[in-house]
Amino acid sequence: MNQKLRNIAIIAHVDHGKTTLVDQLLRQSGVFRSNEQVQERVMDSGDLERERGITILSKNTAVNYKGYRINIVDTPGHADFGGEVERILQMVDGVLLLVDAFEGCMPQTRFVLRKALDLGKTPVVVVNKVDRPGARPLEVVDETLELFIDLGASAEQLDFPVVYASARDGYSGLEPDELGDDMQPLFDTIINTVPAPDGDPEGPIQVLFSTIDYDDYVGRIGVGRIQRGTIRRNQQAVLCGGTDNVNREVKISRLYRFEGLKRVEVEEASAGEIVAVAGISELSIGQTVCGMDCIEPLPFVHIDEPTVSMMFMVNDSPFAGKEGKYVTSRNLRDRLFKEVETNVSMRVEETGSTDMFKVSGRGELHLSILIETMRRQDYEFAVSRPKVIFHKDENGQLLEPIEELTVDVPQEYVGAVMEKLGQRKGELVNMISEPDSDSCRLMFTIPARGLMGYRSELLTDTRGNGVMSSIFHGYEPYKGDIEERTHGSLVCHETGETTGYGLFNTQERGRMFVGPGVPVYMGQVVGECSRNEDIVVNVCKKKHVTNMRASGSDEALRLTPPAILSLEQCLEFIADDELVEVTPKNIRMRKRILSKEQRMKLAAKEIKEES
């Protein structure tokens, strides 16, 4: 048993400082030179992660402290990436639960803590951001203790140590008013609290893979924990378990251990270590490598099911194939099925059409990150509006996913938020207002479909002061119809290039999404109508030359700047009969049926069938 080894995961709600804390642990354990320039949030290595300031994929690292080796796993905070957190907990013995000293326990705090406690992990509570104005560290510790009791923690888990810290400034302490000037109290608490990993180093090998990495030179790399035995380079073994449950003989061609930000090649590693293994093709998450003479696959953690689905399809607009490199249904199919191999909480299903695939995930963010990643990899395709996944119980009653929503808003906007969420079938569960604070926390249970498109409304209603976060609560009986969109679309009349004259005559009809000189096509959505109906507009209209005036006169047309929507805003905006066209250069919205005449015929046919 390796007494000088500790395996921990850092879990917390969004923006409570997980990745920043890992930065400090790396810095203060001597991973970087004293004069080395290191970017912030060094563990967030992906472009999307750095741009958005969020962690999407869990990352492994390791530090050495006083002769101890501490393997650290940084996990995502968003509920949409909860599948990452669930499987990572399999690899560790203890968790650092980060809680913001101002915000306290949030929905995702409850979710990740429940998973950790159910698996019997040893918790260390870190109250972070103690230097933040309005910090209330002692109250937050009381809240956290209540949360532990609510979740049915054992007596040992309730006796958790508390460390107060500022991850940004790199100091910690065991009392909020007795803070040191480094992270030594936190390191010492980890070593003294988290147990050393157990497992028989002399037994037959058993390694459960929880993450898949990829390297251009050695191919697929499985990251997992050695549950038993000692694994060696060039060793013959059997790959078993997983969804297909087929036993295959494999060879461990390379064996790595994590040191700082690097993978370091080693000859052997024994029980309790977290290692990376190369040389196993077609390895998938949840599979186990066992010794040749003792094939015992380990059970893999159950991952919660997806709650939202959308259709991915081949782009068939008039501009199809002009901007993307991978445009065919085969390209799209291969890429989606490749994603499922490493993204365990996502599902891909084939449909009756070879050009369309149903993709299901944990939420809109989960799916939009996939869309954005594919777009940057030169894929071109179209996607439908996200829809929640319904279930039926044994009595045939329709059940829908319900989210637990927390909204922090200034007192003056509480009425507006409650009114809007009431229309979306939200039920107020709790309301907390601090006596000396202007802020109020509202807690709701609300259907997942009621949350779609609400984030932008919240920012409008609260003038940018509202903060919301949600997490999956469970399935409940269908709550009834929700009015989804109160405004129609402005739909382009013809293919061409937008003109200032055409836009000037159209802008009084609603909010425009395109400026002058932009190529558009018939059926493209170019704006939001001020009324609850779709209007076909001619934004390519030119001013005709007459005997009385030149085409350049009346140039001083005042155009309102167009609203440029992000990918998430486009997905929230589109109606059921619309699609988002995604290319490496542009994101456009369009009608499924581009021709106005065909849309009108279809609408008339539907009315006739209803009557």
FIMIGU-566030 format. One record per residue (C-alpha): residue number from 1; residue in three letters; x, y, z. Coordinates in steps of 0.02 Angstrom, whole numbers. Layout:
BEGIN
R/num/residu/xx/yy/zz
R/NUM/ALA/X/Y/Z
...
% end
This chain:
BEGIN
R/num/residu/xx/yy/zz
R/1/MET/0/0/0
R/2/ASN/72/167/-50
R/3/GLN/65/273/109
R/4/LYS/146/424/25
R/5/LEU/9/441/-106
R/6/ARG/-153/542/-103
R/7/ASN/-288/549/-240
R/8/ILE/-409/697/-234
R/9/ALA/-538/779/-347
R/10/ILE/-585/962/-334
R/11/ILE/-775/984/-345
R/12/ALA/-881/1140/-333
R/13/HIS/-1016/1248/-412
R/14/VAL/-975/1356/-565
R/15/ASP/-849/1497/-534
R/16/HIS/-808/1451/-355
R/17/GLY/-623/1442/-401
R/18/LYS/-576/1260/-435
R/19/THR/-455/1290/-578
R/20/THR/-377/1442/-492
R/21/LEU/-346/1336/-337
R/22/VAL/-257/1204/-442
R/23/ASP/-148/1344/-514
R/24/GLN/-91/1391/-338
R/25/LEU/-60/1210/-285
R/26/LEU/49/1185/-439
R/27/ARG/140/1350/-413
R/28/GLN/175/1324/-228
R/29/SER/231/1144/-247
R/30/GLY/374/1197/-361
R/31/VAL/304/1137/-529
R/32/PHE/349/1305/-609
R/33/ARG/515/1396/-599
R/34/SER/512/1550/-488
R/35/ASN/533/1666/-639
R/36/GLU/420/1567/-757
R/37/GLN/279/1662/-839
R/38/VAL/122/1555/-819
R/39/GLN/-47/1601/-889
R/40/GLU/-196/1602/-772
R/41/ARG/-306/1445/-758
R/42/VAL/-166/1343/-836
R/43/MET/-271/1183/-824
R/44/ASP/-405/1253/-942
R/45/SER/-306/1208/-1097
R/46/GLY/-445/1208/-1228
R/47/ASP/-481/1365/-1331
R/48/LEU/-665/1362/-1284
R/49/GLU/-622/1341/-1100
R/50/ARG/-506/1491/-1102
R/51/GLU/-628/1600/-1200
R/52/ARG/-778/1563/-1090
R/53/GLY/-685/1547/-925
R/54/ILE/-762/1377/-889
R/55/THR/-694/1201/-870
R/56/ILE/-771/1078/-994
R/57/LEU/-660/924/-977
R/58/SER/-584/859/-816
R/59/LYS/-393/868/-808
R/60/ASN/-264/767/-712
R/61/THR/-109/835/-629
R/62/ALA/5/787/-485
R/63/VAL/112/883/-360
R/64/ASN/246/832/-235
R/65/TYR/241/901/-59
R/66/LYS/352/849/88
R/67/GLY/386/681/6
R/68/TYR/202/649/-29
R/69/ARG/133/633/-204
R/70/ILE/-39/710/-226
R/71/ASN/-138/667/-384
R/72/ILE/-264/806/-417
R/73/VAL/-412/801/-537
R/74/ASP/-491/968/-586
R/75/THR/-675/944/-631
R/76/PRO/-805/1052/-722
R/77/GLY/-931/1153/-622
R/78/HIS/-1077/1165/-745
R/79/ALA/-1219/1040/-720
R/80/ASP/-1214/1003/-908
R/81/PHE/-1044/921/-884
R/82/GLY/-1097/822/-729
R/83/GLY/-1055/659/-819
R/84/GLU/-871/709/-811
R/85/VAL/-880/732/-622
R/86/GLU/-976/569/-590
R/87/ARG/-847/457/-671
R/88/ILE/-694/552/-606
R/89/LEU/-748/517/-426
R/90/GLN/-711/333/-461
R/91/MET/-525/373/-469
R/92/VAL/-502/465/-304
R/93/ASP/-511/433/-117
R/94/GLY/-554/609/-59
R/95/VAL/-632/770/-124
R/96/LEU/-596/954/-96
R/97/LEU/-769/1034/-91
R/98/LEU/-746/1218/-134
R/99/VAL/-880/1337/-73
R/100/ASP/-882/1524/-111
R/101/ALA/-870/1624/52
R/102/PHE/-1001/1746/-15
R/103/GLU/-1121/1638/-119
R/104/GLY/-1122/1486/-5
R/105/CYS/-1195/1318/-59
R/106/MET/-1269/1321/-235
R/107/PRO/-1364/1188/-337
R/108/GLN/-1209/1109/-413
R/109/THR/-1127/1102/-240
R/110/ARG/-1270/990/-184
R/111/PHE/-1259/882/-342
R/112/VAL/-1072/847/-337
R/113/LEU/-1070/824/-148
R/114/ARG/-1213/696/-157
R/115/LYS/-1115/594/-284
R/116/ALA/-956/601/-178
R/117/LEU/-1044/553/-16
R/118/ASP/-1137/408/-100
R/119/LEU/-969/338/-157
R/120/GLY/-900/355/21
R/121/LYS/-765/483/-21
R/122/THR/-679/580/119
R/123/PRO/-723/766/108
R/124/VAL/-616/920/146
R/125/VAL/-715/1083/140
R/126/VAL/-622/1234/71
R/127/VAL/-708/1401/98
R/128/ASN/-635/1501/-47
R/129/LYS/-635/1688/-87
R/130/VAL/-624/1740/97
R/131/ASP/-551/1906/36
R/132/ARG/-710/1945/-64
R/133/PRO/-813/2095/-4
R/134/GLY/-964/2033/93
R/135/ALA/-883/1864/129
R/136/ARG/-969/1767/271
R/137/PRO/-857/1615/296
R/138/LEU/-927/1553/463
R/139/GLU/-1108/1560/402
R/140/VAL/-1057/1467/244
R/141/VAL/-979/1328/350
R/142/ASP/-1146/1311/444
R/143/GLU/-1240/1303/277
R/144/THR/-1119/1169/216
R/145/LEU/-1144/1066/375
R/146/GLU/-1334/1076/348
R/147/LEU/-1309/1017/169
R/148/PHE/-1206/868/229
R/149/ILE/-1344/822/353
R/150/ASP/-1479/842/217
R/151/LEU/-1383/724/103
R/152/GLY/-1368/590/238
R/153/ALA/-1180/599/267
R/154/SER/-1105/470/384
R/155/ALA/-1034/518/555
R/156/GLU/-856/511/485
R/157/GLN/-902/621/336
R/158/LEU/-988/748/450
R/159/ASP/-825/770/546
R/160/PHE/-748/861/397
R/161/PRO/-601/982/416
R/162/VAL/-623/1161/354
R/163/VAL/-488/1265/270
R/164/TYR/-514/1450/231
R/165/ALA/-424/1510/76
R/166/SER/-403/1637/-62
R/167/ALA/-354/1535/-215
R/168/ARG/-323/1693/-316
R/169/ASP/-197/1766/-192
R/170/GLY/-126/1598/-138
R/171/TYR/-150/1590/50
R/172/SER/-250/1482/170
R/173/GLY/-280/1451/356
R/174/LEU/-379/1345/477
R/175/GLU/-471/1497/551
R/176/PRO/-548/1641/450
R/177/ASP/-455/1770/554
R/178/GLU/-290/1676/561
R/179/LEU/-239/1658/380
R/180/GLY/-60/1615/329
R/181/ASP/31/1677/175
R/182/ASP/36/1513/77
R/183/MET/-59/1351/44
R/184/GLN/34/1247/174
R/185/PRO/-119/1228/290
R/186/LEU/-219/1157/143
R/187/PHE/-80/1037/91
R/188/ASP/-62/975/271
R/189/THR/-250/951/289
R/190/ILE/-256/847/128
R/191/ILE/-114/735/188
R/192/ASN/-186/714/363
R/193/THR/-369/689/312
R/194/VAL/-376/599/144
R/195/PRO/-332/414/164
R/196/ALA/-193/333/64
R/197/PRO/-264/223/-75
R/198/ASP/-289/40/-35
R/199/GLY/-266/-108/-150
R/200/ASP/-152/-260/-156
R/201/PRO/5/-220/-259
R/202/GLU/49/-406/-268
R/203/GLY/-120/-463/-339
R/204/PRO/-171/-484/-523
R/205/ILE/-185/-315/-611
R/206/GLN/-350/-223/-622
R/207/VAL/-363/-46/-697
R/208/LEU/-530/44/-724
R/209/PHE/-523/179/-859
R/210/SER/-624/336/-818
R/211/THR/-560/457/-952
R/212/ILE/-496/445/-1130
R/213/ASP/-360/562/-1193
R/214/TYR/-286/570/-1367
R/215/ASP/-110/600/-1431
R/216/ASP/-62/625/-1615
R/217/TYR/91/513/-1594
R/218/VAL/34/367/-1484
R/219/GLY/-154/374/-1521
R/220/ARG/-283/337/-1389
R/221/ILE/-231/352/-1206
R/222/GLY/-336/281/-1064
R/223/VAL/-327/369/-895
R/224/GLY/-377/267/-743
R/225/ARG/-336/206/-571
R/226/ILE/-245/44/-532
R/227/GLN/-364/-44/-413
R/228/ARG/-252/-196/-387
R/229/GLY/-83/-264/-438
R/230/THR/67/-185/-523
R/231/ILE/59/-137/-707
R/232/ARG/217/-138/-814
R/233/ARG/264/-72/-985
R/234/ASN/252/-201/-1128
R/235/GLN/142/-312/-1018
R/236/GLN/10/-425/-1097
R/237/ALA/-165/-403/-1023
R/238/VAL/-351/-426/-1060
R/239/LEU/-471/-282/-1095
R/240/CYS/-646/-322/-1031
R/241/GLY/-808/-245/-965
R/242/GLY/-890/-89/-1035
R/243/THR/-1048/-87/-1140
R/244/ASP/-996/-222/-1265
R/245/ASN/-919/-335/-1129
R/246/VAL/-801/-423/-1252
R/247/ASN/-633/-488/-1189
R/248/ARG/-483/-441/-1298
R/249/GLU/-298/-473/-1273
R/250/VAL/-199/-310/-1273
R/251/LYS/-21/-250/-1242
R/252/ILE/24/-101/-1132
R/253/SER/147/-16/-1250
R/254/ARG/174/140/-1144
R/255/LEU/139/186/-964
R/256/TYR/132/365/-899
R/257/ARG/114/450/-732
R/258/PHE/61/632/-708
R/259/GLU/190/756/-644
R/260/GLY/137/938/-645
R/261/LEU/66/975/-817
R/262/LYS/160/835/-904
R/263/ARG/139/649/-931
R/264/VAL/302/562/-883
R/265/GLU/340/387/-949
R/266/VAL/373/255/-815
R/267/GLU/417/70/-818
R/268/GLU/289/15/-687
R/269/ALA/156/78/-566
R/270/SER/66/-8/-424
R/271/ALA/-106/-10/-341
R/272/GLY/-180/160/-297
R/273/GLU/-89/260/-431
R/274/ILE/-179/358/-568
R/275/VAL/-94/315/-733
R/276/ALA/-112/343/-920
R/277/VAL/-95/191/-1033
R/278/ALA/-59/195/-1221
R/279/GLY/-65/55/-1348
R/280/ILE/-245/-4/-1328
R/281/SER/-345/35/-1485
R/282/GLU/-536/44/-1473
R/283/LEU/-526/75/-1285
R/284/SER/-684/153/-1215
R/285/ILE/-730/232/-1048
R/286/GLY/-786/109/-914
R/287/GLN/-680/-36/-975
R/288/THR/-557/-130/-863
R/289/VAL/-384/-200/-900
R/290/CYS/-355/-363/-805
R/291/GLY/-217/-492/-790
R/292/MET/-218/-637/-914
R/293/ASP/-257/-764/-778
R/294/CYS/-388/-665/-678
R/295/ILE/-521/-579/-784
R/296/GLU/-632/-478/-666
R/297/PRO/-709/-321/-745
R/298/LEU/-751/-183/-621
R/299/PRO/-927/-107/-616
R/300/PHE/-935/69/-688
R/301/VAL/-1029/212/-608
R/302/HIS/-1205/241/-673
R/303/ILE/-1209/404/-773
R/304/ASP/-1371/505/-764
R/305/GLU/-1472/502/-925
R/306/PRO/-1479/650/-1048
R/307/THR/-1626/772/-1032
R/308/VAL/-1617/873/-1195
R/309/SER/-1604/818/-1377
R/310/MET/-1586/901/-1545
R/311/MET/-1568/849/-1726
R/312/PHE/-1402/868/-1818
R/313/MET/-1422/864/-2008
R/314/VAL/-1329/893/-2169
R/315/ASN/-1337/1076/-2222
R/316/ASP/-1450/1096/-2375
R/317/SER/-1460/1286/-2387
R/318/PRO/-1415/1380/-2548
R/319/PHE/-1245/1421/-2469
R/320/ALA/-1208/1239/-2424
R/321/GLY/-1028/1180/-2450
R/322/LYS/-955/1353/-2475
R/323/GLU/-876/1378/-2305
R/324/GLY/-848/1207/-2225
R/325/LYS/-726/1066/-2261
R/326/TYR/-829/919/-2192
R/327/VAL/-1005/931/-2261
R/328/THR/-1068/756/-2302
R/329/SER/-1178/643/-2196
R/330/ARG/-1034/519/-2178
R/331/ASN/-921/656/-2107
R/332/LEU/-1058/708/-1986
R/333/ARG/-1096/529/-1932
R/334/ASP/-914/485/-1900
R/335/ARG/-884/642/-1798
R/336/LEU/-1039/619/-1689
R/337/PHE/-1004/436/-1650
R/338/LYS/-822/481/-1611
R/339/GLU/-886/608/-1483
R/340/VAL/-989/477/-1391
R/341/GLU/-834/372/-1359
R/342/THR/-763/503/-1239
R/343/ASN/-920/600/-1191
R/344/VAL/-1011/471/-1085
R/345/SER/-1164/575/-1043
R/346/MET/-1205/607/-1228
R/347/ARG/-1306/492/-1342
R/348/VAL/-1313/485/-1533
R/349/GLU/-1451/391/-1625
R/350/GLU/-1478/363/-1810
R/351/THR/-1647/414/-1880
R/352/GLY/-1751/358/-2029
R/353/SER/-1651/480/-2136
R/354/THR/-1467/451/-2175
R/355/ASP/-1439/640/-2170
R/356/MET/-1506/667/-1993
R/357/PHE/-1449/611/-1819
R/358/LYS/-1530/633/-1649
R/359/VAL/-1404/694/-1518
R/360/SER/-1452/696/-1334
R/361/GLY/-1358/781/-1192
R/362/ARG/-1371/852/-1017
R/363/GLY/-1425/1027/-1070
R/364/GLU/-1413/1165/-1199
R/365/LEU/-1235/1211/-1147
R/366/HIS/-1178/1029/-1164
R/367/LEU/-1244/1022/-1343
R/368/SER/-1189/1198/-1393
R/369/ILE/-1009/1161/-1339
R/370/LEU/-1011/1010/-1457
R/371/ILE/-1081/1118/-1599
R/372/GLU/-950/1254/-1571
R/373/THR/-809/1126/-1563
R/374/MET/-865/1044/-1726
R/375/ARG/-881/1214/-1808
R/376/ARG/-700/1254/-1765
R/377/GLN/-648/1087/-1838
R/378/ASP/-717/1142/-2009
R/379/TYR/-882/1048/-2002
R/380/GLU/-1035/1123/-2085
R/381/PHE/-1210/1065/-2036
R/382/ALA/-1381/1121/-1973
R/383/VAL/-1464/1091/-1805
R/384/SER/-1643/1098/-1745
R/385/ARG/-1714/1179/-1589
R/386/PRO/-1669/1086/-1427
R/387/LYS/-1813/986/-1353
R/388/VAL/-1829/905/-1183
R/389/ILE/-1839/715/-1173
R/390/PHE/-2004/653/-1100
R/391/HIS/-2032/486/-1014
R/392/LYS/-2187/386/-970
R/393/ASP/-2216/297/-805
R/394/GLU/-2294/124/-786
R/395/ASN/-2469/202/-789
R/396/GLY/-2436/289/-954
R/397/GLN/-2426/462/-874
R/398/LEU/-2311/585/-964
R/399/LEU/-2161/639/-860
R/400/GLU/-2045/784/-898
R/401/PRO/-1873/837/-830
R/402/ILE/-1881/965/-690
R/403/GLU/-1736/1081/-646
R/404/GLU/-1690/1155/-479
R/405/LEU/-1660/1339/-516
R/406/THR/-1571/1468/-407
R/407/VAL/-1583/1652/-455
R/408/ASP/-1486/1791/-366
R/409/VAL/-1560/1962/-402
R/410/PRO/-1570/2135/-321
R/411/GLN/-1730/2158/-218
R/412/GLU/-1807/2280/-342
R/413/TYR/-1815/2147/-481
R/414/VAL/-1889/2004/-377
R/415/GLY/-2068/2039/-439
R/416/ALA/-2019/2037/-623
R/417/VAL/-1921/1874/-604
R/418/MET/-2062/1786/-509
R/419/GLU/-2191/1842/-637
R/420/LYS/-2090/1777/-785
R/421/LEU/-2048/1611/-702
R/422/GLY/-2230/1591/-650
R/423/GLN/-2280/1601/-834
R/424/ARG/-2150/1465/-869
R/425/LYS/-2229/1348/-737
R/426/GLY/-2094/1384/-607
R/427/GLU/-2140/1351/-424
R/428/LEU/-2055/1453/-289
R/429/VAL/-1978/1337/-159
R/430/ASN/-1877/1457/-52
R/431/MET/-1833/1641/-41
R/432/ILE/-1682/1702/59
R/433/SER/-1640/1885/82
R/434/GLU/-1494/1942/187
R/435/PRO/-1543/2079/312
R/436/ASP/-1393/2190/271
R/437/SER/-1388/2152/84
R/438/ASP/-1487/2215/-65
R/439/SER/-1476/2043/-148
R/440/CYS/-1610/1909/-138
R/441/ARG/-1595/1723/-179
R/442/LEU/-1747/1638/-257
R/443/MET/-1757/1449/-274
R/444/PHE/-1879/1368/-395
R/445/THR/-1923/1200/-468
R/446/ILE/-1963/1226/-652
R/447/PRO/-1985/1116/-808
R/448/ALA/-1825/1107/-911
R/449/ARG/-1920/1171/-1063
R/450/GLY/-1974/1324/-962
R/451/LEU/-1791/1373/-941
R/452/MET/-1751/1371/-1127
R/453/GLY/-1724/1548/-1184
R/454/TYR/-1746/1621/-1010
R/455/ARG/-1566/1673/-976
R/456/SER/-1572/1819/-1100
R/457/GLU/-1742/1873/-1031
R/458/LEU/-1672/1873/-854
R/459/LEU/-1528/1987/-905
R/460/THR/-1652/2105/-990
R/461/ASP/-1774/2106/-843
R/462/THR/-1638/2136/-712
R/463/ARG/-1529/2253/-818
R/464/GLY/-1387/2128/-815
R/465/ASN/-1388/2104/-625
R/466/GLY/-1473/1933/-617
R/467/VAL/-1370/1773/-598
R/468/MET/-1451/1603/-623
R/469/SER/-1393/1423/-608
R/470/SER/-1491/1262/-623
R/471/ILE/-1469/1077/-600
R/472/PHE/-1573/924/-643
R/473/HIS/-1697/886/-503
R/474/GLY/-1794/736/-568
R/475/TYR/-1942/684/-676
R/476/GLU/-2117/742/-629
R/477/PRO/-2290/737/-715
R/478/TYR/-2310/854/-864
R/479/LYS/-2346/1032/-805
R/480/GLY/-2449/1090/-954
R/481/ASP/-2415/1201/-1105
R/482/ILE/-2294/1346/-1092
R/483/GLU/-2301/1494/-1212
R/484/GLU/-2133/1484/-1296
R/485/ARG/-2106/1633/-1409
R/486/THR/-2204/1794/-1414
R/487/HIS/-2121/1865/-1571
R/488/GLY/-2113/1800/-1749
R/489/SER/-1970/1804/-1873
R/490/LEU/-1926/1922/-2015
R/491/VAL/-1891/1804/-2161
R/492/CYS/-1790/1851/-2315
R/493/HIS/-1888/1863/-2478
R/494/GLU/-1748/1825/-2603
R/495/THR/-1567/1772/-2620
R/496/GLY/-1446/1917/-2638
R/497/GLU/-1349/2045/-2538
R/498/THR/-1428/2157/-2407
R/499/THR/-1435/2343/-2447
R/500/GLY/-1449/2494/-2334
R/501/TYR/-1608/2546/-2424
R/502/GLY/-1690/2375/-2399
R/503/LEU/-1640/2368/-2215
R/504/PHE/-1699/2547/-2183
R/505/ASN/-1873/2502/-2247
R/506/THR/-1875/2341/-2143
R/507/GLN/-1803/2395/-1976
R/508/GLU/-1966/2473/-1914
R/509/ARG/-2043/2297/-1922
R/510/GLY/-1931/2232/-1782
R/511/ARG/-1752/2195/-1729
R/512/MET/-1627/2157/-1868
R/513/PHE/-1494/2021/-1860
R/514/VAL/-1396/2072/-2017
R/515/GLY/-1312/2232/-2075
R/516/PRO/-1289/2299/-2253
R/517/GLY/-1181/2205/-2380
R/518/VAL/-1215/2031/-2307
R/519/PRO/-1256/1885/-2425
R/520/VAL/-1427/1811/-2380
R/521/TYR/-1543/1683/-2459
R/522/MET/-1730/1656/-2476
R/523/GLY/-1801/1584/-2315
R/524/GLN/-1660/1649/-2203
R/525/VAL/-1714/1729/-2038
R/526/VAL/-1643/1906/-2043
R/527/GLY/-1731/1981/-1891
R/528/GLU/-1859/1967/-1753
R/529/CYS/-2033/2033/-1792
R/530/SER/-2113/2152/-1666
R/531/ARG/-2276/2054/-1681
R/532/ASN/-2316/1872/-1650
R/533/GLU/-2310/1822/-1834
R/534/ASP/-2183/1787/-1971
R/535/ILE/-2164/1922/-2104
R/536/VAL/-2073/1902/-2269
R/537/VAL/-1964/2056/-2302
R/538/ASN/-1855/2115/-2445
R/539/VAL/-1689/2168/-2369
R/540/CYS/-1601/2161/-2539
R/541/LYS/-1712/2298/-2614
R/542/LYS/-1617/2432/-2714
R/543/LYS/-1673/2610/-2746
R/544/HIS/-1719/2629/-2929
R/545/VAL/-1642/2766/-3035
R/546/THR/-1771/2886/-3113
R/547/ASN/-1762/3045/-3219
R/548/MET/-1791/3146/-3062
R/549/ARG/-1647/3081/-2952
R/550/ALA/-1487/2980/-2951
R/551/SER/-1472/2816/-2857
R/552/GLY/-1349/2897/-2736
R/553/SER/-1465/3034/-2671
R/554/ASP/-1548/3017/-2499
R/555/GLU/-1391/2924/-2440
R/556/ALA/-1413/2980/-2259
R/557/LEU/-1516/2829/-2209
R/558/ARG/-1503/2797/-2022
R/559/LEU/-1485/2611/-1989
R/560/THR/-1505/2536/-1816
R/561/PRO/-1353/2424/-1778
R/562/PRO/-1401/2240/-1799
R/563/ALA/-1409/2121/-1650
R/564/ILE/-1271/1990/-1671
R/565/LEU/-1332/1830/-1586
R/566/SER/-1215/1700/-1512
R/567/LEU/-1239/1515/-1549
R/568/GLU/-1334/1489/-1384
R/569/GLN/-1446/1639/-1419
R/570/CYS/-1485/1571/-1593
R/571/LEU/-1533/1401/-1520
R/572/GLU/-1645/1488/-1393
R/573/PHE/-1725/1601/-1526
R/574/ILE/-1775/1479/-1663
R/575/ALA/-1950/1405/-1673
R/576/ASP/-1994/1224/-1711
R/577/ASP/-2004/1259/-1898
R/578/GLU/-1831/1340/-1902
R/579/LEU/-1650/1280/-1903
R/580/VAL/-1480/1351/-1859
R/581/GLU/-1355/1334/-2001
R/582/VAL/-1179/1314/-1927
R/583/THR/-1022/1341/-2033
R/584/PRO/-841/1381/-1985
R/585/LYS/-871/1563/-2035
R/586/ASN/-1054/1600/-2000
R/587/ILE/-1204/1554/-1893
R/588/ARG/-1368/1586/-1984
R/589/MET/-1549/1551/-1941
R/590/ARG/-1670/1491/-2074
R/591/LYS/-1839/1413/-2103
R/592/ARG/-1841/1224/-2126
R/593/ILE/-1942/1253/-2286
R/594/LEU/-1861/1398/-2379
R/595/SER/-1999/1434/-2505
R/596/LYS/-2140/1548/-2443
R/597/GLU/-2267/1462/-2557
R/598/GLN/-2225/1289/-2488
R/599/ARG/-2235/1353/-2309
R/600/MET/-2408/1427/-2343
R/601/LYS/-2469/1266/-2426
R/602/LEU/-2409/1165/-2277
R/603/ALA/-2493/1284/-2152
R/604/ALA/-2658/1276/-2250
R/605/LYS/-2648/1086/-2253
R/606/GLU/-2622/1079/-2063
R/607/ILE/-2771/1195/-2033
R/608/LYS/-2878/1086/-2146
R/609/GLU/-2826/928/-2053
R/610/GLU/-2863/1007/-1884
R/611/SER/-3038/1061/-1938
% end
